[in-house]
């Protein structure tokens, strides 16, 4: 058994979450120099990019994009700023973008406007001759930061000591590092996204083994609960306590072992917010992301991935009212694309995903200019061994729908 003596560390990405929270739902970019005044710790750029206005950056990006043509493909996650998403050749959630990245054989450069683990995944799934670029190297993920490699390896060793070999199936959410994906691939596990978490649980449960779910306890708990697995058969693994804060009996009696991680955006939503929305709008429909807590998901009318949320609202009747429990950039975009409906975010305090928000247009302009000048900036490369085992887990994910 591994005894952890270190204190719980709060990822810097979590600390900076509140930097751009506001009560006004309009999230307009300003110069990067102005955004740095919030005290954020982002990758520094040449001063000329820091001071260029969003309007001029837009012109520069359009011009560079036109010159580069098919040499470049830009992927944009749903949580990106509008000023970045407009240049995406494909936008979607992690699952959709992973599938798209795997199919991009013609582009020499894949620019992933998302966060670090997504760029790693694109590098693993793309061809060796392709270059995957992350515009801002500090665009990490607070949830992924909560599952450090050493801690997960210690957990795996402890579980093996208590349960023996081959009695646990590791499932890691896409929001994890390549190293964690590799651990899953090496140990007959799999990667999932919020789109196919349910299917991956079915795949794992058919093996008649326990599940170790990393790193988001809420997606794991919500998915298991929908399968009819009682809460009494789920335990939480705290990496800073011996045996994750559990007894050997609790581990042996459990069906689902949930890593103690969470999303700093989705845990802001509460049942009180839902109750308030229902009072103010009696005919409202509430839809929440499964990274929200179980009580919020149970109080909502629907829950599902970002793709599910988008598709569900798009297909709804004109005049319908929706309260949405997910990241504000996506909520605003869905509202703009559905002007015949009343769509708003459950949380009155608007907090964009702080790590996605790090992809300011200045970074995209900088990257594109570099390519035009024969310089590859911020290339993401996964080492061969990690790539091999990660790809095993990712390929399993891509085969499950």
N, C-alpha and C positions, 0 to 999 in steps of 0.2 A: 504494500500500500504506500502511496506517495503522500507525504504530509506537506501541505502548502503553508508557508510561513509569510508569504508576501501579502500585502494589503490589496483590497480590491482597487483596481485602477479605472478611473473614468476616462474613456477615450477622448482625446482633444476634439474629435468630431462631435461628440456629445456635448461638450462644454460650449462649443460655438453654435449649438443649435438655435439658441435664442437671438443670435446677432441680427437676424433679419425678420424676426417676428414683429407683426404690426396689426393694427385693427383695420387697415384699409386693404381690401383684397387686390388692389391694383399693384402688381409687382413689376415696375418698370426699371430696366437697367440704367445705371448712370455710368460715368467713367470708372474704370477699375481703380484709379487713384482714390476716388471718393468712396468706393466700397471698402478699400483697405482701411479707411478711417474708422471702420466698425471694430477694428482690433483683431481681424481675422489673420490667420497664419497661412496664407496661400503662396503658391509658387510665384516668385518675382519675375517680372518681365522687363524688357527695355523700356525706358521712360516714355518713348514715343507711343507705345501701345497703351501704357498706363493712362495717358492723358487724352487719347483719341476718343471723341464722342461716339456714342452708340450709333448715331446716324452715319458717321464716316466709316465706322467699323463695318457696318452693313454693306456699304458701297465697296469697301476693300474686299470683303469676303465674296461678294457676288462676282467681282472682277476676277479674283484668283480662282474661284470655283469654275468659272467659264473657261479660263485658260487651261486648267488641269483636266477637264472633261472626265472621261471614264478611268483615268489613271487613279482617281480617288473615289471612294465611297464613304459617305458619312452616315453613321448610325446614331439615332437620337432616342434616348429613353423618355418615356412619357413624362417624367418629373422634371425634364429640362425646361429652362426659360424659353419663352416664345421666341426671343431674339436669336436663339440657337436652333430650336426645333425647326424653324422655317427652312433651314438649309439641309435638313436630314433627307437622305434618299430613302430611308426606311425608319419609321418610328414604331415603338412598341414596348412591351415589357421585356424582362430579361429573357424569358423563354422564346418569345417571337424573334428577338434580335439575335439570340444564339443560333436559332435555326437559319436565319437570314445570313449571318456571318459565315456559317458552314457552307453556304451555297455561293459565296462570292469568290469566284475563281479568276475573274478578269482584272480586278482592281489590284494595283500595286500597293496602294496604301488604304488601310481601313482605319478611319478616324472614329473612335468610339466616344461620343459625347454622353458619358455616363460616369461610372466610378471604376475604381481600380480592378475589382474582381471581375467586372464585365469585360474589361479590356484583356485581362488574363484569359478569360474563357474564349474570347474571339481569337486570341493568339493560338490557343490550343486547337481550336477547330478549323482554323484557316490553313492555307498551304504554307510550307516552309519559306517560299520565296516572297510571300506577302509580309508587309510591315504593318503592325497594329500600333496605333498611336493614341495616347490619352492626353488631351489638350492641357490638362492641369494635373501634375503628378500628385498633388495633395488631395485630389478628389478621391477620398477613401470611402469607408462606410462604417459608421459607429457600430452597427450590428456585427459586421465582419470582424471589427477590432475586438469584440468581446469574446472571440474564440481564437485565442493565440495557439499556435502549433504545439508548443511545449505542453500547454495545459490540456489540450485535447489528447495528445499522446499519453500523458499521465492518466487521464480518465480511461482511455482504452486499456492501458496496462492494469488499472485497478479492476475494471470490469472483467477482464480475462482472468485475473487472480480469483475473483469471487465466483464467476460463472463458468469458467473453463473456456476452452477454445471453441470458436464457431457457434456461439449461442446468441450473438447479437448482430443485427444488421444495422450498419451505420448509414443514415440518410442525412446529407447536408443540403440545406437550402442554397440556392444559387448565390445568396449573399454571404459568401465565405471565400477565403483565399484559395488559390490553386493548391496549396499544401494540404488543406483540409479536404478538398475534393480528391486529392491523390490518396490520402489515407482511406477514404471511402472506396476508391477504386481498387486499392490493394487488399482490402478486407471484404470483398464481395458486396460492397455497398453501392449507393447510387446518389446522384444529385437530383434535386427537384426544384421547381419554381412554384409560386402560388397557383399557377395554372394547372399543374399536374401533380400537386402534392397528394391529392386523394388517390390517384392512380399508382403513385410510387408506394404509398402505404399498402395498397392492395397487393402489389408485387412483393413487398417485404413480408407481409403477414402470411402470405401463402407458404413461406418458408418455415412457419411455425416457430419463429424466434422472437426475441425481444427487439425493440427498435431503440437505437440511440439517435435522437433527432437534434441536429445542430443548425444554426446557433440560435434560432428564434423560438423561444418556448411557446409563444402565443400561436404561431402558425401550427406548430406541432400539436399543441393541446386542442386547438379548434378542429384540426383535421381528424385527430383521434376521436374526439367527442362525437363528430358526425358519423364515425364508424360504429358508434355505440359502445366504445370502450369507456368504462366508468373512471371518474377522476381518481378513485382510490387505487387504480392500477397505473397511475402516472406519478412519477417522481421528478423532482427538479434537481439537476446536478450543478452545484455551486463549486466552480473550480478552485476556490480559495479555502475550501474546507476538506478535511480528510473524508475520503469516499463521497465527495460531493455533498457532504452534510447528511448522508444517509447511513443507515445500518446495513449490514450484510443481508439481514432478513428483508428489509424494504427493497433492496435491489433484486433479490431473488423472487420476491412476490410481485414485482412490477411487470408491466407489459410494455410501457413506454417510458424511456428515460429522456427527459427534456433538458437540454443545455440552458443555463440561465443567461439568456440573451434577449434583446428586444429591439424594436425600432423606435427611435426617439420621436418620430413623427406620429406613428399610429397609436402609440400609447397615450397620446394627448386626448384622444376621444373618450367620452364618458357616457354612461347611461343617463345622467342628468341632462346632457346636451340633447340626447334623443328625446327625452321626456319633454323638454322645453320646445323642441321643434314640433312635436305632435300636438302640443297645446296651441301653438301659434298657427299651425297648418293641419287641421284635422284630416285632410285627405292625403297627407304626405306619405311618400315611400322613402324609407331609410335604407341605404346600401353602404356596406362597410367592407374594408379590406380585411382579410383573415390574419393580418399582423396585429389587428386590434385585440384587446383583451376579450376573454370568453364572454363576459357579461355583456359587452357591447355588441359582439357578434350575435348573441342570443336575442338581444333587444331589437336588432335591426330586422328589416323585412327580407333582405338579401345580403349575402356576403360572397366575395369572390375576388379574383385577381384584377389588376388594372384593366386588362383586356375585357374581362367579364363585366366590370363596372361600366366601361365605355360602351360596350355593345348593348348592355341591358338598357341603359338610358337612351341611347340612340334609337332603339327599337320601340320605346314607350310612346304612349299616345300624346298628341299635342295637348298642351294645357296642363300636363301632369307636373307635380311638384316633387323634387328630389332633394333630400339632405344626404350629403356624401361624406363618408369617413375615410378620406385618403388625402394624399398630398395636394396642396392648393394649386400648383401649376397645372396639374391634370384636371382638377375640378374646374378651373377657369376656362381651360381649353374646351372641355365638354360643354360648358355653358355657352361659350361663344359659337360652338357648332350646332347648338340646339336653341336658337332664339325663341322658339315657340313653347319653351318649357321654363319652369322656374327651378333653377338648380343652384344650390349653394353648399358651402362647406359647413359641416357640423360645428367645427371649432370657430368661435367668433374671433379668436386671436390667430391671425394668419401666420403660419410658420412653414416656409418652404423647406424641402429637404436640403439641409445645409451643405451636404457634400455634393449633391447634384448642382446646387446653386453656384458651386465653385467654377463651373464651366461658363465663364463669362465670354461674350463674343470676342474680347481682346485675345483670349487664348486661342480661339479657333482661327482668328486672323493671323496670329503669329505662326501657328503650325502650318497653315497653307502657304504663307510667304516663304517659310523655310523650305518646303517642298519645291516651290518654284525656283528657289536658288540652289537646289541640289543638296539641301541639308535636312536630315531626318531628326526631328526633335521629339523627345519623350516617347521613344519606342518602348513598348512593353514586350519583354521576352521571358518565357517560362523555360526553365532548364529541362533537359531531355527526360530525366527520370520522373520529375513531377508531371511533365506533359504526358508521358506514357500512361501513368496510373490515373491522372485526372481524366484523360480522354476515355478511359474505360468506363468511369462513372458517368461522364457526360453522354457518351454514346448510349448507355442504358437509358438515360433520361430522354434522349431524343427519340428512342424507339417506343416510349410509352406515351400514350395520349389519353 
